[in-house]
Amino acid sequence: MDALFVNIPSGVGSHRKDLKLNPKELAEVLRKGVRWTIERGYGSSEDSDHIEALGRIPGADPDRVSNRALERGRAQLGTLGSGNHFVEVGYIDEVYDREAASVMGLEKDQMTILVHTGSRGLGHQVCDDYIRVMLEASKKYGIQLPDPQLCSAPVESKEGKNYLAAMACAANFAFVNRQMITHWVRETFEQVFRMGPRDLGLGLVYDVCHNMAKMETHLVEGVQMDLCVHRKGATRAFPPDHPEIPEAYRKIGQPVLIPGDMGRCSYVLVGTDQGYLETFGSACHGAGRLMSRHQAKKAAKGRAIYRELEDKGIIVKAASKATLVEEIPDAYKDVNDVVNVVQGAGIGKKVVKLRPLGVIKG
């Protein structure tokens, strides 16, 4: 965990001294996505086969991204960031579906690494910039808003097209960011255990977006329709035989990753036919918070969170104490309950449960 903490910068405003892209290189990242990373030796084509949309959302246009957003992203590639973002080393505690687990290469007591992060300051700035654009667009197109945060514009409008092009840039940045962190995780394991990549077997199971809007075709009241599907706090969960999931997983359905908190567990599921029909192929992307960050700070007052987790056999490395207290396990719903609801509703099907051994928080 010490080595991972050194090799993967984390925390607010974290950046890499050894990787600061010039404007032309950053534009390539935003257009190409994971292909840019693999061309530079950070992984292989086998990785991109196991990434949603092969690690590149089409239609990205860097000219639709503000200079401020570009500047924020330029030094932050390959960094974890803060808040609920993490790298977690754990192991498979339970197997529920042996066939699906076997297809993914997962087995009981095997070690796993979960990476949760996104498009960093670049994506945050894209959101801020376009909220202002959309507030004006809502007035322009006569859209009545129950809440200003629901500001919007028609998909085919100039504002709508510009936002989708900018959002695709942020998504591609996020794909690259996670791929580079995956590369440094692999390098760290190789260094610490003095083993080669073939012996370690750190293959990518799946990389899936969250907080995205994507153009997809779905059945609505018996009619196939092209839709803009918004997944906010949600992730894609496509069923068996869907053409957009990796060929290796067609028989079982798309892997669905639902992390819990740093003190309990996380799950890997697969998408279902029922979920595809009822939720446009979507599931939650985490347990979800029970407490606000302010409430979590109050609840953690006077407690030794590091020691509490250490007593459970979990090593935690955090860039700041503030992040650690905001992310205490009791600030989140129990992921066991959440995943049981997901399975009970037929949205996803449990494959394995993961237990944490070590966690890096920003």
Contacts in CASP RR format, 6 or more apart in sequence:
PFRMAT RR
TARGET T0000
AUTHOR 0000-0000-0000
METHOD contacts of the structure
MODEL  1
MDALFVNIPSGVGSHRKDLKLNPKELAEVLRKGVRWTIERGYGSSEDSDH
IEALGRIPGADPDRVSNRALERGRAQLGTLGSGNHFVEVGYIDEVYDREA
ASVMGLEKDQMTILVHTGSRGLGHQVCDDYIRVMLEASKKYGIQLPDPQL
CSAPVESKEGKNYLAAMACAANFAFVNRQMITHWVRETFEQVFRMGPRDL
GLGLVYDVCHNMAKMETHLVEGVQMDLCVHRKGATRAFPPDHPEIPEAYR
KIGQPVLIPGDMGRCSYVLVGTDQGYLETFGSACHGAGRLMSRHQAKKAA
KGRAIYRELEDKGIIVKAASKATLVEEIPDAYKDVNDVVNVVQGAGIGKK
VVKLRPLGVIKG
1 89 0 8 1.000
1 315 0 8 1.000
1 317 0 8 1.000
1 358 0 8 1.000
1 360 0 8 1.000
2 317 0 8 1.000
3 188 0 8 1.000
3 191 0 8 1.000
3 192 0 8 1.000
4 87 0 8 1.000
4 89 0 8 1.000
4 185 0 8 1.000
4 188 0 8 1.000
4 317 0 8 1.000
4 360 0 8 1.000
5 317 0 8 1.000
5 360 0 8 1.000
7 184 0 8 1.000
7 185 0 8 1.000
7 187 0 8 1.000
7 188 0 8 1.000
8 78 0 8 1.000
8 79 0 8 1.000
8 80 0 8 1.000
8 87 0 8 1.000
8 181 0 8 1.000
8 184 0 8 1.000
8 185 0 8 1.000
8 188 0 8 1.000
8 360 0 8 1.000
9 15 0 8 1.000
9 16 0 8 1.000
9 78 0 8 1.000
9 79 0 8 1.000
9 80 0 8 1.000
9 81 0 8 1.000
10 79 0 8 1.000
10 80 0 8 1.000
10 81 0 8 1.000
10 82 0 8 1.000
10 85 0 8 1.000
10 87 0 8 1.000
10 318 0 8 1.000
10 319 0 8 1.000
10 360 0 8 1.000
10 361 0 8 1.000
10 362 0 8 1.000
11 79 0 8 1.000
11 80 0 8 1.000
11 81 0 8 1.000
11 82 0 8 1.000
11 319 0 8 1.000
11 320 0 8 1.000
11 323 0 8 1.000
11 362 0 8 1.000
12 81 0 8 1.000
12 82 0 8 1.000
12 319 0 8 1.000
12 320 0 8 1.000
12 362 0 8 1.000
13 76 0 8 1.000
13 79 0 8 1.000
13 81 0 8 1.000
13 82 0 8 1.000
13 121 0 8 1.000
14 76 0 8 1.000
14 79 0 8 1.000
14 80 0 8 1.000
14 81 0 8 1.000
14 82 0 8 1.000
14 319 0 8 1.000
14 362 0 8 1.000
15 75 0 8 1.000
15 76 0 8 1.000
15 79 0 8 1.000
16 75 0 8 1.000
16 76 0 8 1.000
16 77 0 8 1.000
16 78 0 8 1.000
16 79 0 8 1.000
19 75 0 8 1.000
19 77 0 8 1.000
19 78 0 8 1.000
19 180 0 8 1.000
20 74 0 8 1.000
20 75 0 8 1.000
21 29 0 8 1.000
21 74 0 8 1.000
21 77 0 8 1.000
23 70 0 8 1.000
23 74 0 8 1.000
26 62 0 8 1.000
26 70 0 8 1.000
26 73 0 8 1.000
26 74 0 8 1.000
27 62 0 8 1.000
28 36 0 8 1.000
29 36 0 8 1.000
29 77 0 8 1.000
29 172 0 8 1.000
29 173 0 8 1.000
29 176 0 8 1.000
30 60 0 8 1.000
30 62 0 8 1.000
30 65 0 8 1.000
30 169 0 8 1.000
30 172 0 8 1.000
30 173 0 8 1.000
31 60 0 8 1.000
31 62 0 8 1.000
31 169 0 8 1.000
31 172 0 8 1.000
32 39 0 8 1.000
32 56 0 8 1.000
32 172 0 8 1.000
33 55 0 8 1.000
33 56 0 8 1.000
33 60 0 8 1.000
33 172 0 8 1.000
33 173 0 8 1.000
33 175 0 8 1.000
33 176 0 8 1.000
34 47 0 8 1.000
34 48 0 8 1.000
34 51 0 8 1.000
34 54 0 8 1.000
34 55 0 8 1.000
34 56 0 8 1.000
34 172 0 8 1.000
34 175 0 8 1.000
34 176 0 8 1.000
34 179 0 8 1.000
35 48 0 8 1.000
35 55 0 8 1.000
35 56 0 8 1.000
36 176 0 8 1.000
37 43 0 8 1.000
37 175 0 8 1.000
37 176 0 8 1.000
37 179 0 8 1.000
37 180 0 8 1.000
37 183 0 8 1.000
38 44 0 8 1.000
38 45 0 8 1.000
38 47 0 8 1.000
38 48 0 8 1.000
38 179 0 8 1.000
41 183 0 8 1.000
42 179 0 8 1.000
42 180 0 8 1.000
42 182 0 8 1.000
42 183 0 8 1.000
43 179 0 8 1.000
43 182 0 8 1.000
43 183 0 8 1.000
46 203 0 8 1.000
46 204 0 8 1.000
47 179 0 8 1.000
47 182 0 8 1.000
47 203 0 8 1.000
47 204 0 8 1.000
48 54 0 8 1.000
48 55 0 8 1.000
49 246 0 8 1.000
49 247 0 8 1.000
49 248 0 8 1.000
50 204 0 8 1.000
50 205 0 8 1.000
50 206 0 8 1.000
50 207 0 8 1.000
50 246 0 8 1.000
50 248 0 8 1.000
51 175 0 8 1.000
51 179 0 8 1.000
51 204 0 8 1.000
51 206 0 8 1.000
51 207 0 8 1.000
52 206 0 8 1.000
52 207 0 8 1.000
52 208 0 8 1.000
52 209 0 8 1.000
52 236 0 8 1.000
53 209 0 8 1.000
53 244 0 8 1.000
55 172 0 8 1.000
55 175 0 8 1.000
55 207 0 8 1.000
56 172 0 8 1.000
56 175 0 8 1.000
57 167 0 8 1.000
57 168 0 8 1.000
57 171 0 8 1.000
57 172 0 8 1.000
57 212 0 8 1.000
57 214 0 8 1.000
58 168 0 8 1.000
59 164 0 8 1.000
59 165 0 8 1.000
59 168 0 8 1.000
60 165 0 8 1.000
60 168 0 8 1.000
60 169 0 8 1.000
60 171 0 8 1.000
60 172 0 8 1.000
61 165 0 8 1.000
61 166 0 8 1.000
61 168 0 8 1.000
61 169 0 8 1.000
62 70 0 8 1.000
62 169 0 8 1.000
64 162 0 8 1.000
64 163 0 8 1.000
64 165 0 8 1.000
64 166 0 8 1.000
64 169 0 8 1.000
65 122 0 8 1.000
65 126 0 8 1.000
65 166 0 8 1.000
65 169 0 8 1.000
65 170 0 8 1.000
66 125 0 8 1.000
66 126 0 8 1.000
66 129 0 8 1.000
68 125 0 8 1.000
68 129 0 8 1.000
69 121 0 8 1.000
69 122 0 8 1.000
69 123 0 8 1.000
69 125 0 8 1.000
69 126 0 8 1.000
69 129 0 8 1.000
69 166 0 8 1.000
70 122 0 8 1.000
72 120 0 8 1.000
72 121 0 8 1.000
72 122 0 8 1.000
72 124 0 8 1.000
72 125 0 8 1.000
73 120 0 8 1.000
73 121 0 8 1.000
73 122 0 8 1.000
73 173 0 8 1.000
76 120 0 8 1.000
76 121 0 8 1.000
76 122 0 8 1.000
76 177 0 8 1.000
77 120 0 8 1.000
77 173 0 8 1.000
77 176 0 8 1.000
77 177 0 8 1.000
77 180 0 8 1.000
78 177 0 8 1.000
78 180 0 8 1.000
78 181 0 8 1.000
78 184 0 8 1.000
79 117 0 8 1.000
79 120 0 8 1.000
79 177 0 8 1.000
79 181 0 8 1.000
80 86 0 8 1.000
80 87 0 8 1.000
80 117 0 8 1.000
80 181 0 8 1.000
80 360 0 8 1.000
80 362 0 8 1.000
81 117 0 8 1.000
81 120 0 8 1.000
81 319 0 8 1.000
81 362 0 8 1.000
82 319 0 8 1.000
82 320 0 8 1.000
82 323 0 8 1.000
82 361 0 8 1.000
82 362 0 8 1.000
83 323 0 8 1.000
83 326 0 8 1.000
83 327 0 8 1.000
83 361 0 8 1.000
83 362 0 8 1.000
84 116 0 8 1.000
84 327 0 8 1.000
85 116 0 8 1.000
85 117 0 8 1.000
85 118 0 8 1.000
85 361 0 8 1.000
85 362 0 8 1.000
86 114 0 8 1.000
86 115 0 8 1.000
86 116 0 8 1.000
86 117 0 8 1.000
86 259 0 8 1.000
86 262 0 8 1.000
86 359 0 8 1.000
86 360 0 8 1.000
86 361 0 8 1.000
86 362 0 8 1.000
87 113 0 8 1.000
87 114 0 8 1.000
87 115 0 8 1.000
87 116 0 8 1.000
87 181 0 8 1.000
87 185 0 8 1.000
87 359 0 8 1.000
87 360 0 8 1.000
88 113 0 8 1.000
88 114 0 8 1.000
88 116 0 8 1.000
88 259 0 8 1.000
88 262 0 8 1.000
88 266 0 8 1.000
88 354 0 8 1.000
88 356 0 8 1.000
88 358 0 8 1.000
88 359 0 8 1.000
88 360 0 8 1.000
89 111 0 8 1.000
89 112 0 8 1.000
89 113 0 8 1.000
89 356 0 8 1.000
89 357 0 8 1.000
89 358 0 8 1.000
89 359 0 8 1.000
90 111 0 8 1.000
90 112 0 8 1.000
90 113 0 8 1.000
90 114 0 8 1.000
90 354 0 8 1.000
90 355 0 8 1.000
90 356 0 8 1.000
90 357 0 8 1.000
90 358 0 8 1.000
91 109 0 8 1.000
91 110 0 8 1.000
91 111 0 8 1.000
91 112 0 8 1.000
91 354 0 8 1.000
91 355 0 8 1.000
91 357 0 8 1.000
92 101 0 8 1.000
92 106 0 8 1.000
92 107 0 8 1.000
92 108 0 8 1.000
92 109 0 8 1.000
92 110 0 8 1.000
92 112 0 8 1.000
92 352 0 8 1.000
92 353 0 8 1.000
92 354 0 8 1.000
93 108 0 8 1.000
93 265 0 8 1.000
93 352 0 8 1.000
93 353 0 8 1.000
93 354 0 8 1.000
93 355 0 8 1.000
94 108 0 8 1.000
94 352 0 8 1.000
94 353 0 8 1.000
95 101 0 8 1.000
95 106 0 8 1.000
95 107 0 8 1.000
95 108 0 8 1.000
95 351 0 8 1.000
95 352 0 8 1.000
96 350 0 8 1.000
96 351 0 8 1.000
96 352 0 8 1.000
96 353 0 8 1.000
97 252 0 8 1.000
97 270 0 8 1.000
97 349 0 8 1.000
97 350 0 8 1.000
97 351 0 8 1.000
97 352 0 8 1.000
99 252 0 8 1.000
100 252 0 8 1.000
100 253 0 8 1.000
100 270 0 8 1.000
100 349 0 8 1.000
100 351 0 8 1.000
101 107 0 8 1.000
101 351 0 8 1.000
101 352 0 8 1.000
103 248 0 8 1.000
103 249 0 8 1.000
103 251 0 8 1.000
103 252 0 8 1.000
104 205 0 8 1.000
104 206 0 8 1.000
104 249 0 8 1.000
104 252 0 8 1.000
104 255 0 8 1.000
104 268 0 8 1.000
104 351 0 8 1.000
105 205 0 8 1.000
106 112 0 8 1.000
106 205 0 8 1.000
106 268 0 8 1.000
106 351 0 8 1.000
106 352 0 8 1.000
111 357 0 8 1.000
112 354 0 8 1.000
113 185 0 8 1.000
113 202 0 8 1.000
114 257 0 8 1.000
114 259 0 8 1.000
114 266 0 8 1.000
114 354 0 8 1.000
115 178 0 8 1.000
115 181 0 8 1.000
115 182 0 8 1.000
115 185 0 8 1.000
116 259 0 8 1.000
117 174 0 8 1.000
117 177 0 8 1.000
117 178 0 8 1.000
117 181 0 8 1.000
118 173 0 8 1.000
118 174 0 8 1.000
118 177 0 8 1.000
118 178 0 8 1.000
119 126 0 8 1.000
119 170 0 8 1.000
119 171 0 8 1.000
119 173 0 8 1.000
119 174 0 8 1.000
119 177 0 8 1.000
120 173 0 8 1.000
120 174 0 8 1.000
120 177 0 8 1.000
122 169 0 8 1.000
122 170 0 8 1.000
122 173 0 8 1.000
123 170 0 8 1.000
123 173 0 8 1.000
123 174 0 8 1.000
126 166 0 8 1.000
126 167 0 8 1.000
126 169 0 8 1.000
126 170 0 8 1.000
129 166 0 8 1.000
130 162 0 8 1.000
130 163 0 8 1.000
130 166 0 8 1.000
130 167 0 8 1.000
131 149 0 8 1.000
131 151 0 8 1.000
133 153 0 8 1.000
133 159 0 8 1.000
133 162 0 8 1.000
133 163 0 8 1.000
134 151 0 8 1.000
134 152 0 8 1.000
134 153 0 8 1.000
134 159 0 8 1.000
134 163 0 8 1.000
135 148 0 8 1.000
135 151 0 8 1.000
137 143 0 8 1.000
137 151 0 8 1.000
137 152 0 8 1.000
137 153 0 8 1.000
137 157 0 8 1.000
137 159 0 8 1.000
137 160 0 8 1.000
138 145 0 8 1.000
138 151 0 8 1.000
138 152 0 8 1.000
138 153 0 8 1.000
140 153 0 8 1.000
141 153 0 8 1.000
141 154 0 8 1.000
141 157 0 8 1.000
143 151 0 8 1.000
143 152 0 8 1.000
143 153 0 8 1.000
145 151 0 8 1.000
145 152 0 8 1.000
153 159 0 8 1.000
153 160 0 8 1.000
153 163 0 8 1.000
154 160 0 8 1.000
155 161 0 8 1.000
155 164 0 8 1.000
155 228 0 8 1.000
164 213 0 8 1.000
167 212 0 8 1.000
167 213 0 8 1.000
171 209 0 8 1.000
171 212 0 8 1.000
174 209 0 8 1.000
175 207 0 8 1.000
178 207 0 8 1.000
179 207 0 8 1.000
182 204 0 8 1.000
185 202 0 8 1.000
186 197 0 8 1.000
186 200 0 8 1.000
186 202 0 8 1.000
189 195 0 8 1.000
189 200 0 8 1.000
189 202 0 8 1.000
190 196 0 8 1.000
190 197 0 8 1.000
190 200 0 8 1.000
193 200 0 8 1.000
205 255 0 8 1.000
205 268 0 8 1.000
206 246 0 8 1.000
206 249 0 8 1.000
206 254 0 8 1.000
206 255 0 8 1.000
206 257 0 8 1.000
208 235 0 8 1.000
208 236 0 8 1.000
208 254 0 8 1.000
208 255 0 8 1.000
208 256 0 8 1.000
208 257 0 8 1.000
208 285 0 8 1.000
209 231 0 8 1.000
209 235 0 8 1.000
209 236 0 8 1.000
210 231 0 8 1.000
210 233 0 8 1.000
210 234 0 8 1.000
210 235 0 8 1.000
210 285 0 8 1.000
211 231 0 8 1.000
211 232 0 8 1.000
211 233 0 8 1.000
212 230 0 8 1.000
212 231 0 8 1.000
213 228 0 8 1.000
213 229 0 8 1.000
213 230 0 8 1.000
213 231 0 8 1.000
214 228 0 8 1.000
214 229 0 8 1.000
214 231 0 8 1.000
214 236 0 8 1.000
215 226 0 8 1.000
215 227 0 8 1.000
215 228 0 8 1.000
215 229 0 8 1.000
216 226 0 8 1.000
216 227 0 8 1.000
216 229 0 8 1.000
216 280 0 8 1.000
217 224 0 8 1.000
217 225 0 8 1.000
217 226 0 8 1.000
217 227 0 8 1.000
218 224 0 8 1.000
218 225 0 8 1.000
218 227 0 8 1.000
218 229 0 8 1.000
218 276 0 8 1.000
218 280 0 8 1.000
219 225 0 8 1.000
219 277 0 8 1.000
220 227 0 8 1.000
227 280 0 8 1.000
229 280 0 8 1.000
229 282 0 8 1.000
231 282 0 8 1.000
231 285 0 8 1.000
233 284 0 8 1.000
233 285 0 8 1.000
233 286 0 8 1.000
234 282 0 8 1.000
234 283 0 8 1.000
234 284 0 8 1.000
234 285 0 8 1.000
235 256 0 8 1.000
235 257 0 8 1.000
235 282 0 8 1.000
235 283 0 8 1.000
235 284 0 8 1.000
235 285 0 8 1.000
236 254 0 8 1.000
236 281 0 8 1.000
236 282 0 8 1.000
237 254 0 8 1.000
237 256 0 8 1.000
237 269 0 8 1.000
237 270 0 8 1.000
237 271 0 8 1.000
237 272 0 8 1.000
237 275 0 8 1.000
237 276 0 8 1.000
237 279 0 8 1.000
237 281 0 8 1.000
237 282 0 8 1.000
237 283 0 8 1.000
237 347 0 8 1.000
237 348 0 8 1.000
238 244 0 8 1.000
238 245 0 8 1.000
238 253 0 8 1.000
238 254 0 8 1.000
238 271 0 8 1.000
238 276 0 8 1.000
238 281 0 8 1.000
239 253 0 8 1.000
239 254 0 8 1.000
239 271 0 8 1.000
239 272 0 8 1.000
239 273 0 8 1.000
239 275 0 8 1.000
239 276 0 8 1.000
239 281 0 8 1.000
240 250 0 8 1.000
240 251 0 8 1.000
240 252 0 8 1.000
240 253 0 8 1.000
240 270 0 8 1.000
240 271 0 8 1.000
240 273 0 8 1.000
241 250 0 8 1.000
241 251 0 8 1.000
241 253 0 8 1.000
242 250 0 8 1.000
242 253 0 8 1.000
242 254 0 8 1.000
242 276 0 8 1.000
245 253 0 8 1.000
245 254 0 8 1.000
249 255 0 8 1.000
249 270 0 8 1.000
252 270 0 8 1.000
253 270 0 8 1.000
253 271 0 8 1.000
253 272 0 8 1.000
254 270 0 8 1.000
254 271 0 8 1.000
255 268 0 8 1.000
255 269 0 8 1.000
255 270 0 8 1.000
255 351 0 8 1.000
256 268 0 8 1.000
256 269 0 8 1.000
256 270 0 8 1.000
256 271 0 8 1.000
256 283 0 8 1.000
256 348 0 8 1.000
257 266 0 8 1.000
257 267 0 8 1.000
257 268 0 8 1.000
257 285 0 8 1.000
258 266 0 8 1.000
258 267 0 8 1.000
258 268 0 8 1.000
258 269 0 8 1.000
258 283 0 8 1.000
258 284 0 8 1.000
258 285 0 8 1.000
258 286 0 8 1.000
258 287 0 8 1.000
258 335 0 8 1.000
258 338 0 8 1.000
258 339 0 8 1.000
258 342 0 8 1.000
259 266 0 8 1.000
259 285 0 8 1.000
259 286 0 8 1.000
259 287 0 8 1.000
259 335 0 8 1.000
260 266 0 8 1.000
260 267 0 8 1.000
260 286 0 8 1.000
260 287 0 8 1.000
260 288 0 8 1.000
260 332 0 8 1.000
260 335 0 8 1.000
260 338 0 8 1.000
261 287 0 8 1.000
261 327 0 8 1.000
261 328 0 8 1.000
261 329 0 8 1.000
261 331 0 8 1.000
261 332 0 8 1.000
261 335 0 8 1.000
262 309 0 8 1.000
262 314 0 8 1.000
262 316 0 8 1.000
262 327 0 8 1.000
262 329 0 8 1.000
262 356 0 8 1.000
262 359 0 8 1.000
262 361 0 8 1.000
263 309 0 8 1.000
263 312 0 8 1.000
263 314 0 8 1.000
263 329 0 8 1.000
263 356 0 8 1.000
263 359 0 8 1.000
264 329 0 8 1.000
264 334 0 8 1.000
264 335 0 8 1.000
264 336 0 8 1.000
264 356 0 8 1.000
265 335 0 8 1.000
265 336 0 8 1.000
265 353 0 8 1.000
265 354 0 8 1.000
265 355 0 8 1.000
265 356 0 8 1.000
266 335 0 8 1.000
266 353 0 8 1.000
266 354 0 8 1.000
266 356 0 8 1.000
267 335 0 8 1.000
267 339 0 8 1.000
267 350 0 8 1.000
267 351 0 8 1.000
267 352 0 8 1.000
267 353 0 8 1.000
267 354 0 8 1.000
268 351 0 8 1.000
268 352 0 8 1.000
268 354 0 8 1.000
269 283 0 8 1.000
269 339 0 8 1.000
269 342 0 8 1.000
269 343 0 8 1.000
269 348 0 8 1.000
269 349 0 8 1.000
269 350 0 8 1.000
269 351 0 8 1.000
270 348 0 8 1.000
270 349 0 8 1.000
270 351 0 8 1.000
271 281 0 8 1.000
271 283 0 8 1.000
271 347 0 8 1.000
271 348 0 8 1.000
271 349 0 8 1.000
272 346 0 8 1.000
272 347 0 8 1.000
272 348 0 8 1.000
272 349 0 8 1.000
274 346 0 8 1.000
274 347 0 8 1.000
275 281 0 8 1.000
275 282 0 8 1.000
275 283 0 8 1.000
275 346 0 8 1.000
275 347 0 8 1.000
275 348 0 8 1.000
278 345 0 8 1.000
278 346 0 8 1.000
278 347 0 8 1.000
279 347 0 8 1.000
281 347 0 8 1.000
282 347 0 8 1.000
283 342 0 8 1.000
283 347 0 8 1.000
283 348 0 8 1.000
284 338 0 8 1.000
284 342 0 8 1.000
286 335 0 8 1.000
286 338 0 8 1.000
287 332 0 8 1.000
287 333 0 8 1.000
287 334 0 8 1.000
287 335 0 8 1.000
287 338 0 8 1.000
288 332 0 8 1.000
288 333 0 8 1.000
288 338 0 8 1.000
289 331 0 8 1.000
289 332 0 8 1.000
289 333 0 8 1.000
290 330 0 8 1.000
290 331 0 8 1.000
290 332 0 8 1.000
290 333 0 8 1.000
291 299 0 8 1.000
291 330 0 8 1.000
291 331 0 8 1.000
293 326 0 8 1.000
293 331 0 8 1.000
295 331 0 8 1.000
296 325 0 8 1.000
296 326 0 8 1.000
296 327 0 8 1.000
296 328 0 8 1.000
296 330 0 8 1.000
296 331 0 8 1.000
297 322 0 8 1.000
297 325 0 8 1.000
297 326 0 8 1.000
299 328 0 8 1.000
299 330 0 8 1.000
299 331 0 8 1.000
300 325 0 8 1.000
300 328 0 8 1.000
303 328 0 8 1.000
305 316 0 8 1.000
305 324 0 8 1.000
305 325 0 8 1.000
305 328 0 8 1.000
306 316 0 8 1.000
306 324 0 8 1.000
309 315 0 8 1.000
309 316 0 8 1.000
309 329 0 8 1.000
309 359 0 8 1.000
310 316 0 8 1.000
313 357 0 8 1.000
314 356 0 8 1.000
314 357 0 8 1.000
314 358 0 8 1.000
314 359 0 8 1.000
315 357 0 8 1.000
315 358 0 8 1.000
315 359 0 8 1.000
316 324 0 8 1.000
316 358 0 8 1.000
316 359 0 8 1.000
316 360 0 8 1.000
316 361 0 8 1.000
317 358 0 8 1.000
317 359 0 8 1.000
317 360 0 8 1.000
317 361 0 8 1.000
318 324 0 8 1.000
318 360 0 8 1.000
318 361 0 8 1.000
318 362 0 8 1.000
319 361 0 8 1.000
319 362 0 8 1.000
320 362 0 8 1.000
323 361 0 8 1.000
323 362 0 8 1.000
324 361 0 8 1.000
327 361 0 8 1.000
339 350 0 8 1.000
342 348 0 8 1.000
343 349 0 8 1.000
343 350 0 8 1.000
END
